[in-house]
């Protein structure tokens, strides 16, 4: 089984992030890493491949640093990687990203299964999987908390607030998975060393037949018009307990409409 996993390199959520003067994200000096939600997608692909005969290809779109997302996935156990890197991609929105991913998947071959995370931890939009499935002409089964693949069918369990659904799709198909589906493995020393010898291809937009005028910040459907720096945290209110601490706390909460 040929499985493609789409992964993203994102800024570390624990780092201090801001915006440039043109309202684009300032990533200088900010550490990046494989999106945590995509680790679940990689792990699920590996489990499926290990249960039978399969090959896992990880695909990412982004600047040079995005190669780290592919590297981490290979260390986890993926077989090969593809990195689409082109200066014209910077600032691309979800529609443009889905276009690039779709063309890259077509160039990589005809996968039996495409797996994604349910969203990225930076954009948290969660729309790229659906857009990608539409561009590839594949059925989509999204937000999977459980996934089984057998007899040419992908079956998922989708957990909602009040009920769980079982949804099936014929292969080839696209599946997005949640953070409830598994527990991603840590790369072993053996996996880290093996990753150094695994093939990684780097493609530009021209290799995919994608025109630069279809992607990038200038061609995005949305734009950030204004940003405001987060104000510094103000000193909190100290409630001195002189036997009436509970009353003072209740008054504070009521005054600020916390209760």
Secondary structure by P-SEA (a helix, b strand, c coil): cbbbbbbbbbcccccccccccccccccccccccccccaaaaaaaaaaaaaaccbbbbbbbbccccaaaaaaaaaaacccccccccccccccccaaaaaaaaaaaaaaaccccbbbbcccccccccccaaaaaaaaaccccccccccccccccbbbbbbbcccbbbbbbbcccbbbbbccccbbbbcccaaaaaaaaabbbbbbcccccccccccccccccccccccccccccccbbbbbbbccaaaaaaaaaaaaaccc
